[in-house]
Amino acid sequence: MRVLVIEDNLQDQFILQNHFDELDGFYDLEMNSNLLSGLKSYQDRKPDLVLLDLSLPDCEGLEGLKGILNFDSNSNVIVFSGNRDLEIAKKAIQIGARDYLLKGQLDSDRLRRAIHFNQERLQKEKLQKRRQRELEQFSKIAAHDLKSPLHNISQILEILKIQDQDDETDYLVLLGECIQKMDQKIDSLLSVLKFKSGVYGKSIERNDLLKIINDVIKSHKALIERQGVDVVLDIEEGLEVNYSEIHLSSVVQNLFSNAIKYGNNENPRIILKGWRLNRSVYFSCEDNGIGIDLNQNKNHLFKLFKRFHDNEQIEGTGIGLNTVQTIVEEYGGKIDVESELGRGTKFTVKFDEDGKVNSNNR
């Protein structure tokens, strides 16, 4: 973490340095003794955190905080001050400071907790902003995708008005297909909206990863046998993930069904792996199917209703990967993808060990 300290008192600089040295993790500190040099350093280094004194040679009181926030409204600033005035502290928070720490009362433990809570708040704010963007995207997609079949229905009805009676049957079939597509689209939109709005909730519990995987495989048994898919399991014993069961099943289900759907037509093979590394559990789903052009599509891979193949015979709504990413990141994990056209795709999920949002995963 890059930390910018703006503090003119050398003794307080020394105290802060000692407190950071006692913390777990690596902190890259830069000390500045006035606001002007601090702003220049901010511009050059883009720090993750700013610790700001309110009494500086070139500004006094809350002017320094206002100066930083005017420079960058997204600045992550914690005030570090000897001023015990509660009103000053309240104003600092109202203006945009993330916390207000008192000199003389600060030790390494309080600093650790302040940084931890600060990171938690930042992650929640980022998540809220991302959800807002997704809802805006969702509304645009809903409007566009529902208007399209309605437009087709309107056109068909206009044609029916001027066509001979004998031609009506064919157009009624087309009309029925348009209505069916719109019905499917509405169902897909509703399922996404339910998940995004948290209808299902999160009852976190320890789940046996292998059991979840075996349940998903069993639910696809008929399809696996019909398509002759060779499913290979390489799962370490005793792997447990702190998720709600419905969410963990959804992650495995979506990745596995995608692997079948876009698999190799001649010798389909899916390799499922699970392992532990340090404090995290990993799961990967790899197929030898048609693959994805990541150079062209990686930035759009997890967006709603995005599909990357022109084959209309492959069913899909384009919501599965978005659902997986949303779940995994909600629990503090990560999902990565490797793929090559004509050679297959591999998705790897990193589950956070305790099932809670972990800023180190970001």
C-alpha positions as CSV (number, residue, x, y, z in Angstrom):
1,M,0.0,0.0,0.0
2,R,1.4,3.4,-1.0
3,V,0.9,5.8,1.9
4,L,1.5,9.5,1.7
5,V,2.1,11.3,5.1
6,I,1.7,15.1,5.2
7,E,3.1,16.0,8.6
8,D,5.6,18.7,9.5
9,N,6.5,17.5,13.0
10,L,9.5,15.2,12.8
11,Q,8.7,13.4,16.0
12,D,5.2,12.6,14.8
13,Q,6.7,11.4,11.5
14,F,9.0,9.1,13.4
15,I,6.1,7.7,15.6
16,L,4.0,7.0,12.5
17,Q,6.9,5.2,10.8
18,N,7.4,3.0,13.9
19,H,3.6,2.1,14.0
20,F,3.6,1.2,10.3
21,D,6.8,-1.0,10.8
22,E,4.8,-3.0,13.4
23,L,1.9,-3.8,11.0
24,D,1.6,-6.9,8.9
25,G,2.0,-6.4,5.2
26,F,4.1,-3.9,3.2
27,Y,3.6,-0.2,3.4
28,D,5.5,2.2,1.1
29,L,5.6,5.5,3.1
30,E,6.5,8.9,1.8
31,M,6.8,11.8,4.2
32,N,6.0,15.4,3.3
33,S,6.2,18.4,5.6
34,N,3.8,20.8,3.8
35,L,0.7,20.7,1.6
36,L,2.3,21.9,-1.5
37,S,5.0,19.2,-1.6
38,G,2.3,16.7,-0.5
39,L,0.1,17.6,-3.5
40,K,3.0,17.2,-5.9
41,S,3.8,13.8,-4.4
42,Y,0.2,12.9,-4.7
43,Q,0.2,13.7,-8.4
44,D,3.3,11.7,-9.0
45,R,2.6,8.6,-6.8
46,K,-1.2,8.3,-6.7
47,P,-1.2,7.0,-3.1
48,D,-3.7,4.5,-1.8
49,L,-4.0,6.4,1.5
50,V,-3.1,9.9,2.8
51,L,-2.5,10.6,6.5
52,L,-2.9,14.4,6.9
53,D,-2.0,16.7,9.8
54,L,-4.3,19.7,10.2
55,S,-1.6,22.1,11.2
56,L,0.9,22.7,8.4
57,P,3.3,25.5,7.6
58,D,1.4,26.5,4.4
59,C,-2.2,25.9,5.6
60,E,-4.2,25.6,8.8
61,G,-7.3,23.7,10.0
62,L,-9.5,22.0,7.4
63,E,-8.0,24.0,4.4
64,G,-5.5,21.2,3.8
65,L,-8.2,18.6,3.6
66,K,-10.2,20.7,1.3
67,G,-7.1,21.3,-0.9
68,I,-6.5,17.6,-1.3
69,L,-10.1,16.8,-2.0
70,N,-10.3,19.6,-4.5
71,F,-7.3,18.2,-6.2
72,D,-8.8,14.7,-6.3
73,S,-12.4,14.2,-5.0
74,N,-11.7,10.4,-4.7
75,S,-8.8,10.9,-2.4
76,N,-8.6,8.4,0.5
77,V,-7.7,10.7,3.4
78,I,-7.4,10.0,7.2
79,V,-6.8,13.0,9.3
80,F,-4.1,12.6,11.9
81,S,-4.3,15.6,14.3
82,G,-3.7,16.8,17.9
83,N,-6.9,18.8,17.8
84,R,-9.5,17.2,20.1
85,D,-12.4,19.5,19.1
86,L,-15.3,17.2,18.3
87,E,-16.8,19.8,15.9
88,I,-13.6,19.9,13.9
89,A,-13.6,16.1,13.7
90,K,-17.3,16.1,12.5
91,K,-16.6,18.7,9.9
92,A,-13.6,16.8,8.6
93,I,-15.7,13.7,8.1
94,Q,-18.5,15.8,6.5
95,I,-16.0,17.3,4.1
96,G,-14.7,13.9,3.0
97,A,-12.1,12.6,5.5
98,R,-12.4,8.8,6.0
99,D,-11.4,8.9,9.7
100,Y,-10.1,11.2,12.4
101,L,-7.2,9.9,14.5
102,L,-5.8,11.7,17.5
103,K,-2.2,12.1,18.1
104,G,-1.1,10.8,21.5
105,Q,-3.8,8.1,21.4
106,L,-2.6,6.3,18.3
107,D,-0.7,3.0,18.5
108,S,-0.1,0.3,15.9
109,D,-3.3,-1.6,16.8
110,R,-5.5,1.4,16.4
111,L,-3.7,2.3,13.1
112,R,-4.2,-1.3,11.9
113,R,-8.0,-1.2,12.7
114,A,-8.4,2.3,11.1
115,I,-6.7,1.1,7.9
116,H,-8.7,-2.1,7.8
117,F,-12.1,-0.4,8.4
118,N,-11.2,2.2,5.8
119,Q,-10.5,-0.5,3.2
120,E,-13.7,-2.2,4.0
121,R,-15.7,1.0,3.5
122,L,-13.9,1.7,0.2
123,Q,-14.7,-1.8,-1.1
124,K,-18.4,-1.4,-0.2
125,E,-18.5,2.0,-1.9
126,K,-16.9,0.5,-5.0
127,L,-19.4,-2.4,-4.9
128,Q,-22.3,0.0,-4.7
129,K,-21.0,2.1,-7.6
130,R,-20.5,-1.1,-9.7
131,R,-24.0,-2.2,-8.9
132,Q,-25.4,1.2,-9.8
133,R,-23.6,0.9,-13.2
134,E,-24.9,-2.6,-13.7
135,L,-28.5,-1.5,-12.9
136,E,-28.2,1.3,-15.4
137,Q,-26.8,-1.2,-18.0
138,F,-29.6,-3.6,-17.0
139,S,-32.3,-1.0,-17.7
140,K,-30.9,-0.1,-21.1
141,I,-30.6,-3.8,-22.1
142,A,-34.1,-4.5,-20.8
143,A,-35.6,-1.6,-22.8
144,H,-33.7,-2.6,-26.0
145,D,-34.2,-6.3,-25.8
146,L,-38.0,-6.1,-25.0
147,K,-38.7,-3.5,-27.7
148,S,-37.1,-5.6,-30.4
149,P,-39.5,-8.6,-30.3
150,L,-42.4,-6.1,-29.8
151,H,-41.4,-4.3,-32.9
152,N,-41.3,-7.6,-34.8
153,I,-44.8,-8.5,-33.5
154,S,-46.0,-5.1,-34.7
155,Q,-44.6,-5.6,-38.1
156,I,-46.1,-9.1,-38.5
157,L,-49.5,-7.7,-37.5
158,E,-49.2,-5.0,-40.1
159,I,-48.4,-7.7,-42.7
160,L,-51.3,-9.8,-41.6
161,K,-53.7,-6.9,-42.3
162,I,-52.8,-6.8,-46.0
163,Q,-52.1,-10.5,-46.7
164,D,-54.4,-13.1,-48.1
165,Q,-56.1,-15.4,-45.6
166,D,-54.1,-18.4,-46.8
167,D,-50.8,-16.8,-45.7
168,E,-51.9,-16.2,-42.1
169,T,-50.7,-19.5,-40.7
170,D,-47.0,-18.8,-41.5
171,Y,-47.1,-15.4,-40.0
172,L,-48.9,-16.6,-36.9
173,V,-46.1,-19.1,-36.4
174,L,-43.6,-16.2,-36.6
175,L,-45.7,-14.3,-34.2
176,G,-45.7,-17.1,-31.7
177,E,-41.9,-17.4,-32.0
178,C,-41.5,-13.6,-31.2
179,I,-43.8,-13.9,-28.2
180,Q,-41.8,-17.0,-27.0
181,K,-38.5,-15.1,-27.3
182,M,-39.8,-12.2,-25.4
183,D,-41.1,-14.4,-22.7
184,Q,-37.7,-16.1,-22.4
185,K,-36.0,-12.7,-22.3
186,I,-38.3,-11.5,-19.5
187,D,-37.5,-14.6,-17.5
188,S,-33.8,-14.0,-17.9
189,L,-34.1,-10.4,-16.9
190,L,-36.1,-11.2,-13.9
191,S,-33.6,-13.9,-12.7
192,V,-30.8,-11.4,-13.0
193,L,-32.8,-8.7,-11.2
194,K,-33.6,-11.1,-8.4
195,F,-30.0,-11.9,-7.9
196,K,-28.7,-8.3,-8.1
197,S,-31.3,-7.2,-5.6
198,G,-30.3,-9.9,-3.1
199,V,-33.6,-11.8,-3.0
200,Y,-31.9,-15.0,-2.1
201,G,-29.8,-13.5,0.7
202,K,-26.5,-15.1,2.0
203,S,-26.7,-17.8,4.6
204,I,-22.9,-18.5,4.8
205,E,-21.9,-22.0,5.8
206,R,-19.0,-24.4,5.3
207,N,-19.6,-26.3,2.1
208,D,-17.7,-29.4,0.9
209,L,-16.5,-28.3,-2.5
210,L,-16.3,-31.9,-3.8
211,K,-19.9,-32.6,-2.8
212,I,-21.1,-29.5,-4.6
213,I,-19.1,-30.5,-7.7
214,N,-20.5,-34.1,-7.6
215,D,-24.1,-32.8,-7.3
216,V,-23.6,-30.6,-10.3
217,I,-22.1,-33.5,-12.3
218,K,-25.0,-35.7,-11.3
219,S,-27.5,-33.1,-12.5
220,H,-25.9,-33.1,-15.9
221,K,-25.6,-36.9,-16.1
222,A,-27.9,-37.4,-19.1
223,L,-26.3,-34.6,-21.1
224,I,-22.8,-35.9,-20.3
225,E,-23.7,-39.4,-21.5
226,R,-25.5,-38.2,-24.6
227,Q,-22.5,-36.1,-25.7
228,G,-19.8,-38.5,-24.5
229,V,-18.1,-36.0,-22.2
230,D,-15.0,-37.2,-20.4
231,V,-15.1,-35.5,-16.9
232,V,-11.9,-35.6,-15.0
233,L,-11.8,-34.8,-11.3
234,D,-8.7,-33.7,-9.5
235,I,-9.9,-32.3,-6.2
236,E,-7.9,-32.2,-3.0
237,E,-9.6,-33.9,0.0
238,G,-11.3,-31.8,2.7
239,L,-11.7,-28.6,0.7
240,E,-14.4,-26.4,2.3
241,V,-15.7,-23.0,1.1
242,N,-17.6,-20.5,3.3
243,Y,-20.4,-19.6,0.9
244,S,-24.1,-20.0,0.9
245,E,-24.8,-23.4,-0.8
246,I,-27.0,-21.9,-3.5
247,H,-24.3,-19.4,-4.5
248,L,-21.5,-22.0,-4.5
249,S,-23.6,-24.3,-6.6
250,S,-24.4,-21.5,-9.0
251,V,-20.7,-20.8,-9.6
252,V,-19.9,-24.5,-10.3
253,Q,-23.1,-25.0,-12.2
254,N,-22.6,-22.1,-14.6
255,L,-18.9,-22.9,-15.3
256,F,-19.6,-26.6,-15.8
257,S,-22.6,-26.1,-18.1
258,N,-20.6,-23.6,-20.2
259,A,-17.8,-26.1,-20.5
260,I,-20.3,-28.7,-21.9
261,K,-22.1,-26.2,-24.1
262,Y,-19.0,-24.9,-25.8
263,G,-17.0,-28.2,-25.6
264,N,-15.3,-30.2,-28.3
265,N,-17.8,-32.0,-30.6
266,E,-15.6,-35.0,-31.2
267,N,-13.8,-35.8,-28.0
268,P,-15.2,-33.5,-25.3
269,R,-13.2,-33.4,-22.1
270,I,-13.7,-31.3,-18.9
271,I,-11.1,-31.2,-16.2
272,L,-12.3,-30.0,-12.7
273,K,-9.5,-29.2,-10.2
274,G,-9.6,-28.0,-6.6
275,W,-6.7,-27.1,-4.3
276,R,-5.7,-25.0,-1.4
277,L,-2.9,-22.4,-1.5
278,N,-2.1,-20.4,1.7
279,R,-5.4,-19.3,3.1
280,S,-7.5,-19.6,-0.1
281,V,-9.3,-22.4,-1.9
282,Y,-9.0,-22.6,-5.7
283,F,-11.3,-24.2,-8.3
284,S,-10.8,-24.5,-12.0
285,C,-13.0,-25.7,-14.8
286,E,-11.2,-26.5,-18.1
287,D,-12.6,-27.7,-21.4
288,N,-11.0,-28.5,-24.8
289,G,-13.8,-26.8,-26.7
290,I,-14.1,-23.9,-29.2
291,G,-12.4,-21.3,-27.0
292,I,-12.7,-17.5,-26.9
293,D,-10.8,-14.8,-28.6
294,L,-9.6,-13.0,-25.4
295,N,-7.8,-10.3,-27.4
296,Q,-11.1,-9.1,-28.7
297,N,-13.6,-10.2,-26.0
298,K,-11.8,-10.3,-22.5
299,N,-13.0,-6.8,-21.5
300,H,-16.6,-7.8,-22.2
301,L,-16.5,-11.4,-21.1
302,F,-18.4,-11.0,-17.8
303,K,-20.9,-8.3,-19.0
304,L,-24.7,-9.1,-19.0
305,F,-26.1,-10.8,-22.1
306,K,-22.8,-11.0,-23.9
307,R,-22.2,-14.0,-26.1
308,F,-19.1,-14.6,-28.1
309,H,-20.1,-17.2,-30.7
310,D,-22.3,-16.9,-33.8
311,N,-23.6,-20.5,-33.5
312,E,-27.3,-20.0,-33.0
313,Q,-27.7,-23.8,-32.2
314,I,-25.9,-23.2,-28.9
315,E,-28.5,-22.1,-26.4
316,G,-27.7,-19.3,-23.9
317,T,-28.8,-16.0,-22.5
318,G,-25.4,-14.5,-21.7
319,I,-26.0,-14.1,-18.0
320,G,-24.1,-17.1,-16.6
321,L,-20.6,-15.6,-16.4
322,N,-21.9,-12.3,-15.1
323,T,-23.7,-14.2,-12.3
324,V,-20.5,-16.1,-11.5
325,Q,-18.3,-13.0,-11.3
326,T,-20.9,-11.1,-9.2
327,I,-21.1,-14.0,-6.7
328,V,-17.3,-14.5,-6.5
329,E,-16.5,-10.9,-6.0
330,E,-19.3,-10.4,-3.5
331,Y,-17.6,-13.0,-1.3
332,G,-14.2,-11.4,-1.8
333,G,-12.7,-13.7,-4.4
334,K,-11.5,-13.5,-8.0
335,I,-12.2,-15.2,-11.3
336,D,-9.6,-15.5,-14.1
337,V,-9.9,-16.9,-17.6
338,E,-7.4,-18.4,-20.0
339,S,-8.5,-19.4,-23.5
340,E,-7.4,-20.0,-27.1
341,L,-9.6,-20.4,-30.1
342,G,-10.0,-24.0,-31.1
343,R,-8.1,-25.3,-28.1
344,G,-10.4,-24.6,-25.1
345,T,-11.1,-22.4,-22.1
346,K,-10.1,-22.5,-18.4
347,F,-11.8,-20.5,-15.7
348,T,-10.1,-20.3,-12.3
349,V,-11.9,-19.1,-9.2
350,K,-10.1,-18.0,-6.0
351,F,-12.4,-18.4,-3.0
352,D,-11.6,-16.2,0.0
353,E,-10.8,-18.4,3.0
354,D,-13.3,-16.9,5.4
355,G,-16.0,-16.0,3.0
356,K,-15.8,-12.3,3.7
357,V,-14.8,-9.4,1.5
358,N,-11.0,-9.3,1.5
359,S,-9.4,-6.2,0.1
360,N,-6.2,-8.1,-0.6
361,N,-8.1,-9.9,-3.4
362,R,-8.9,-6.7,-5.3
